[in-house]
Amino acid sequence: MFSSHITPQRTIFIALMVALFIVLISESNVSAAGEEIQIVTTSEDVAFPGRVHLSVTAEGDAEIVKVQLFYRTVDERIWAYAYPDFVAANRITASLNLASEVSTYLPPGTEIEYYYEITDSQSNVVRTKPKVVEYEDTRFDWVETKVGPLTLRYYDQSDTRVSEVVKLLESDFTRLLGLLQLDHPDDIKGVIYSKRSHTLEAFPQQSRTTTEQQTFQGYAFPNRNLFLGLGMNRGLIVHESTHLLLNQAIGTIAPPVPSWLDEGFASYMDPSVKILSGRSLSSSTNSLRAMNAVTGTPHTIGTFYKKSLSVVAFMIDEFGEDMFQRFIGQLSSGNTVDDSLVIVYGFDIDGLDALWGSQTSVSDSPAPSAPERTNQTNGPSAIVFFNSWLLGGIIIFVMGALLIQFIASKIRQTSQKEEGLQPWDDPDSWDDDYDRRR
């Protein structure tokens, strides 16, 4: 009799009520657990180089036995964690130098997000709200100015010099953002040092040769929207900012951009650079396929930059900005550089390399695409046709010269002698006569 009253609808209702009761109980326990541990204070102490000292003071009814610090730089998705030093008690202060925990190089200006997770002996847990600390170069008194999406940080620069550069940068950023079609770019940051000696602890470690010969004046960190540079130089700021904004335009799903494209486009946007032709560079440079990364001696690095600039300038100036924008769009969709080139321009990297090296316009001698190189026909080659035309032209020229010589000899025999030059002896008159006879 009793079982006949338990309908399916009633069973579902009872299950829902039980689930709701469990959730409410769980939330109540979590809230109560959170109240067992109180965060008294947190602090940050940054001192460049190598110090990001973080500490937290907490207290509770039970002994606090575990403190974890979770952290990540703003460009990363995965949280790392560390265990600050402290002595277990009802009230503790746990501290840690975060800079010593990060195994990779941290450029000045890097922002680090972090939070704590604290546990007591009763398994109560409290988690703090995430905060952001900046690893700033504390050796200098920094001043900031804003131009376009860029916040420029500097010191020991005259107001006149800064104003001059910022005024020029306004038009540079207008052109750059228009070419990349970035209507709402993310903010970027630039940190400018005044002396090379000040950069020794700030710039990434390089080889002794590149450091001594001052090969690099700036470094960009696209995923962090940050660059470091030496000197209040318009070209440097445009170059490094271009790296950051190109990375934004291409997006996160694109394959890694080869250095020839990245450095070439950044150099192209610098209004002070000199662009060399492919014909003058092609014999002394590596192929584009071997230029995915910047490596080598200062001399070869310089050649690398010259070719990268020349190739990108050729792509934009020869084919137009619209096609380059479509090319960037293909990259942002996840296509490879080869595929993007073929889709937009009709040739791959090797085709671009060959066309750039000859500096021939696409209408005169288009570079072969990848399929055309691998599926050539068995008909006569272009060299055979060229040789035939050349031989025919030589024969016609020789026959014409013999005919002119024969006619000239007949005229000499019948004409009267005169003083001065005869028409066929005067080079100018001979040319006119020759032209008329042709």
PECORJO-V451670 format. One record per residue. N is the residue number from 1. RES is the residue in one small letter. SS is DSSP state (H for helix, E for strand, - for the rest). D_LAST is the distance of its C-alpha to the last C-alpha in whole Angstrom. Layout:
N&RES&SS&D_LAST, N&RES&SS&D_LAST
This chain:
1&m&-&123, 2&f&-&121, 3&s&H&118, 4&s&H&118, 5&h&H&117, 6&i&-&114, 7&t&-&111, 8&p&H&107, 9&q&H&107, 10&r&H&110, 11&t&H&108, 12&i&H&105, 13&f&H&107, 14&i&H&109, 15&a&H&106, 16&l&H&104, 17&m&H&107, 18&v&H&108, 19&a&H&104, 20&l&H&104, 21&f&H&107, 22&i&H&106, 23&v&H&103, 24&l&H&105, 25&i&H&107, 26&s&H&104, 27&e&H&103, 28&s&H&106, 29&n&H&107, 30&v&H&103, 31&s&H&104, 32&a&H&107, 33&a&H&106, 34&g&H&103, 35&e&H&106, 36&e&H&108, 37&i&E&105, 38&q&E&104, 39&i&E&101, 40&v&E&103, 41&t&E&100, 42&t&E&96, 43&s&E&94, 44&e&E&91, 45&d&E&91, 46&v&E&87, 47&a&E&86, 48&f&-&83, 49&p&-&82, 50&g&-&84, 51&r&E&87, 52&v&E&87, 53&h&E&91, 54&l&E&92, 55&s&E&96, 56&v&E&98, 57&t&E&102, 58&a&E&103, 59&e&E&107, 60&g&E&109, 61&d&E&112, 62&a&E&111, 63&e&E&110, 64&i&E&106, 65&v&E&105, 66&k&E&101, 67&v&E&98, 68&q&E&95, 69&l&E&92, 70&f&E&89, 71&y&E&85, 72&r&E&82, 73&t&E&79, 74&v&-&77, 75&d&-&74, 76&e&-&76, 77&r&-&78, 78&i&-&81, 79&w&-&84, 80&a&E&85, 81&y&E&89, 82&a&E&91, 83&y&-&95, 84&p&-&96, 85&d&E&99, 86&f&-&102, 87&v&-&106, 88&a&-&107, 89&a&E&110, 90&n&E&110, 91&r&E&108, 92&i&E&105, 93&t&E&102, 94&a&E&99, 95&s&E&96, 96&l&E&93, 97&n&E&90, 98&l&H&87, 99&a&H&85, 100&s&H&86, 101&e&H&86, 102&v&-&83, 103&s&-&81, 104&t&-&77, 105&y&-&76, 106&l&-&77, 107&p&-&74, 108&p&-&76, 109&g&-&76, 110&t&E&77, 111&e&E&79, 112&i&E&82, 113&e&E&84, 114&y&E&87, 115&y&E&90, 116&y&E&94, 117&e&E&96, 118&i&E&100, 119&t&E&102, 120&d&E&106, 121&s&-&109, 122&q&-&109, 123&s&-&106, 124&n&-&105, 125&v&E&101, 126&v&E&100, 127&r&E&96, 128&t&-&95, 129&k&-&92, 130&p&-&88, 131&k&E&87, 132&v&E&84, 133&v&E&84, 134&e&E&81, 135&y&E&81, 136&e&-&80, 137&d&-&80, 138&t&-&83, 139&r&-&82, 140&f&-&80, 141&d&-&81, 142&w&-&78, 143&v&E&77, 144&e&E&75, 145&t&E&72, 146&k&E&70, 147&v&E&67, 148&g&-&65, 149&p&-&67, 150&l&E&67, 151&t&E&71, 152&l&E&70, 153&r&E&73, 154&y&E&73, 155&y&-&75, 156&d&-&75, 157&q&-&72, 158&s&-&72, 159&d&H&72, 160&t&H&69, 161&r&H&67, 162&v&H&68, 163&s&H&67, 164&e&H&64, 165&v&H&63, 166&v&H&64, 167&k&H&62, 168&l&H&59, 169&l&H&60, 170&e&H&61, 171&s&H&57, 172&d&H&56, 173&f&H&59, 174&t&H&58, 175&r&H&54, 176&l&H&56, 177&l&H&58, 178&g&H&55, 179&l&H&53, 180&l&H&56, 181&q&-&57, 182&l&-&61, 183&d&-&63, 184&h&-&66, 185&p&-&66, 186&d&-&69, 187&d&-&70, 188&i&E&69, 189&k&E&70, 190&g&E&69, 191&v&E&71, 192&i&E&70, 193&y&E&71, 194&s&-&71, 195&k&-&71, 196&r&H&70, 197&s&H&74, 198&h&H&75, 199&t&H&73, 200&l&-&74, 201&e&-&77, 202&a&-&75, 203&f&-&71, 204&p&-&71, 205&q&-&72, 206&q&-&69, 207&s&-&68, 208&r&H&69, 209&t&H&66, 210&t&H&64, 211&t&H&67, 212&e&H&67, 213&q&-&63, 214&q&-&64, 215&t&-&61, 216&f&-&62, 217&q&-&63, 218&g&E&64, 219&y&E&65, 220&a&E&65, 221&f&E&67, 222&p&H&66, 223&n&H&69, 224&r&H&71, 225&n&-&69, 226&l&E&69, 227&f&E&67, 228&l&E&68, 229&g&E&66, 230&l&E&67, 231&g&-&66, 232&m&-&65, 233&n&-&62, 234&r&H&60, 235&g&H&57, 236&l&H&60, 237&i&H&62, 238&v&H&59, 239&h&H&58, 240&e&H&61, 241&s&H&62, 242&t&H&59, 243&h&H&60, 244&l&H&63, 245&l&H&61, 246&l&H&59, 247&n&H&62, 248&q&H&63, 249&a&H&60, 250&i&H&60, 251&g&-&64, 252&t&-&66, 253&i&-&65, 254&a&-&62, 255&p&-&61, 256&p&-&61, 257&v&-&58, 258&p&-&56, 259&s&H&56, 260&w&H&52, 261&l&H&52, 262&d&H&55, 263&e&H&55, 264&g&H&51, 265&f&H&52, 266&a&H&55, 267&s&H&52, 268&y&H&50, 269&m&-&52, 270&d&-&53, 271&p&-&51, 272&s&-&51, 273&v&-&49, 274&k&-&46, 275&i&-&44, 276&l&-&42, 277&s&-&39, 278&g&H&39, 279&r&H&36, 280&s&H&39, 281&l&H&42, 282&s&H&41, 283&s&H&42, 284&s&H&45, 285&t&-&47, 286&n&-&49, 287&s&-&48, 288&l&H&49, 289&r&H&51, 290&a&H&53, 291&m&-&53, 292&n&-&56, 293&a&-&58, 294&v&-&58, 295&t&-&59, 296&g&-&59, 297&t&-&59, 298&p&H&58, 299&h&H&55, 300&t&H&54, 301&i&H&55, 302&g&H&53, 303&t&H&50, 304&f&H&51, 305&y&H&52, 306&k&H&48, 307&k&H&47, 308&s&H&49, 309&l&H&48, 310&s&H&44, 311&v&H&44, 312&v&H&46, 313&a&H&44, 314&f&H&41, 315&m&H&43, 316&i&H&44, 317&d&H&41, 318&e&H&38, 319&f&H&40, 320&g&-&43, 321&e&H&46, 322&d&H&47, 323&m&H&46, 324&f&H&48, 325&q&H&51, 326&r&H&51, 327&f&H&51, 328&i&H&54, 329&g&H&55, 330&q&H&55, 331&l&H&56, 332&s&H&59, 333&s&-&60, 334&g&-&61, 335&n&-&57, 336&t&-&56, 337&v&H&53, 338&d&H&51, 339&d&H&52, 340&s&H&51, 341&l&H&48, 342&v&H&47, 343&i&H&49, 344&v&H&47, 345&y&-&44, 346&g&-&43, 347&f&-&43, 348&d&-&46, 349&i&H&47, 350&d&H&45, 351&g&H&42, 352&l&H&42, 353&d&H&43, 354&a&H&39, 355&l&H&38, 356&w&H&39, 357&g&H&38, 358&s&H&34, 359&q&-&35, 360&t&-&32, 361&s&-&32, 362&v&-&34, 363&s&-&31, 364&d&-&29, 365&s&-&31, 366&p&-&35, 367&a&-&37, 368&p&-&39, 369&s&-&43, 370&a&H&46, 371&p&H&46, 372&e&H&42, 373&r&H&43, 374&t&H&46, 375&n&-&45, 376&q&-&41, 377&t&-&40, 378&n&-&39, 379&g&-&36, 380&p&-&33, 381&s&-&32, 382&a&H&30, 383&i&H&29, 384&v&H&28, 385&f&H&26, 386&f&H&24, 387&n&H&24, 388&s&H&23, 389&w&H&20, 390&l&H&19, 391&l&H&20, 392&g&H&17, 393&g&H&14, 394&i&H&15, 395&i&H&15, 396&i&H&12, 397&f&H&11, 398&v&H&13, 399&m&H&12, 400&g&H&8, 401&a&H&10, 402&l&H&13, 403&l&H&10, 404&i&H&9, 405&q&H&13, 406&f&H&14, 407&i&H&13, 408&a&H&14, 409&s&H&17, 410&k&H&18, 411&i&H&17, 412&r&H&20, 413&q&H&22, 414&t&H&22, 415&s&-&22, 416&q&-&25, 417&k&-&26, 418&e&-&27, 419&e&-&28, 420&g&-&26, 421&l&-&23, 422&q&-&20, 423&p&-&17, 424&w&-&15, 425&d&-&18, 426&d&-&18, 427&p&H&16, 428&d&H&16, 429&s&H&14, 430&w&H&12, 431&d&H&11, 432&d&H&10, 433&d&H&9, 434&y&H&6, 435&d&H&5, 436&r&H&5, 437&r&H&4, 438&r&-&0
